[in-house]
Amino acid sequence: MRRLGTGIGWRPEIADAVERMPGIDWVEVVAENVCPGHLPDSLRRLRDRGVTVVPHGVSLGLGGADRPDEGRLRALAERAEALGSPLVTEHIAFVRAGGPLTASPRLEAGHLLPVPRTRDALDVLCENVRIAQDALPVPLAVENIAALFSWPGEEMTEGQFLYELADRTGVRLLIDVANLHTNHVNRGEDPAKALAELPLEAIAYVHVAGGYERDGVWHDSHAHPVPEPVLDILTDLALRVRPPGVLLERDEDFPEPAELERELASVRQAVEAGAARAEALAGTSVKEQDGATADAAPEGLHAPAADADRQRLALAQTALLSALVAGTPAPEGFDRARLRVQSRALAAKRAGVVAKIAPELPEILGAGYRPAFLAYAHARPMTASYRHDALAFAAHLLREGLVHERAAHRRLREWWLDRSGPAPRTHRPTVRLARATRRVLLRR
């Protein structure tokens, strides 16, 4: 795999700035936010001038109990081919639960949630990673995530878990040093210990991002400057191995281009500081990492995960996600205060994403949007995509008569009728809801 160098997360809000920014060797794009047949002009120009573009998936749910969805894998493969990418990346996380394995309704988290570091969960994850590797046209790298809480009864540290995953599957690792800092604050885990336990030769590249601390909890916001402790972890990593690539992530509250360039300069300096320190200690330059790990483990070394393992994991993840998004009791052994923090964070993110993909809703509802959405979300967990969620929220407001101002009600009604269509193509409960709401509205 080619060396990547220094990169930045490509987002539409900073597309023009990224194109003009000096010293950008590559960019990463959220895979679900681009369409292979209609790539943004900025991405096409970057690709055509030789800038590497890597698709970064967020919805596959490799750490979930179900086997990876074929449609999602196919979509990820199409994006890798359209962008000419040398690899694709995803997360070690679960994002949905329920369904056939538990004979319960499907629940969507709308966010990356941690998997338990147990042998059963590792078996399931390894099989899911192998399925994904077989379906993708380029190598896969998987990312450690930030977490607000821990699972009870874990059997491995994060470093041990990642080492075994890479050893058993040959998958490459995307190490997010900001997430190591998050887990240090939130779960008391030592970043240096995690780095010492990692298979450094498996690192494909590194993420760096900012966040903030509130009431003793670190929130991985991707909306704040990169703090010194995160840069220190990056320096520690670079002391051990020269990473093939380092990328700055920013998703919200984008600063001026000059500020982003200063952050990138700090990232480069942290890497160089680690390399210089390693050279001084060893008398030689730090080992260069070219990412040349195997893409698959030898056949027959590990048996596939048993169906019983998947079902146990499914039941545990469903109980947890139900507590987070549907208000059911917290499973035994979890820190209930931390689950409440996570639950509020999920609801806030859900409100924010819906506002972003359907900006007409906060425009129509004004200051009432957020409290109305949070009240709606409190009793109605997300069961499909954010776009379906936006439509269902608007339908709920109209059906229940919760928008009292006449002009706002008219605009919301027109928005919903325009987007719901005569026969919405979605799962059956939403279809029934949409048709019932349409019948009511058309009679008014």
Secondary structure, 3 states (H helix, E strand, C coil): CCCCEEEEECCHHHHHHHHHCCCCCEEEEEHHHCCHHHCCHHHHHHHHCCCEEEEECCCCCCCCCCCCCHHHHHHHHHHHHHHCCCCEEEECCEEEEEECCCCEEEEEEEEEECCCCCHHHHHHHHHHHHHHHHHCCCCEEEECCCCCCCCCCCCCCHHHHHHHHHHHHCCEEEEEHHHHHHHHHHHCCCHHHHHHHCCHHHEEEEEECCCEEECCEEECCCCCCCCHHHHHHHHHHHHHCECCEEEECCCCCCCCHHHHHHHHHHHHHHHHHHHHHHHHHHCCCCCECCCCCCCCCCCCCCCCCCHHHHHHHHHHHHHHHHHHHCCCCCCCCCCHHHHHHHHHHHHHHHHHHHHHHCCHHHHHHHHHHHHHHHHHHHHCCCCCCHHHHHHHHHHHHHHCCCCCCHHHHHHHHHHHHHHHCCCCCCCHHHHHHHHHHHHHHHHC
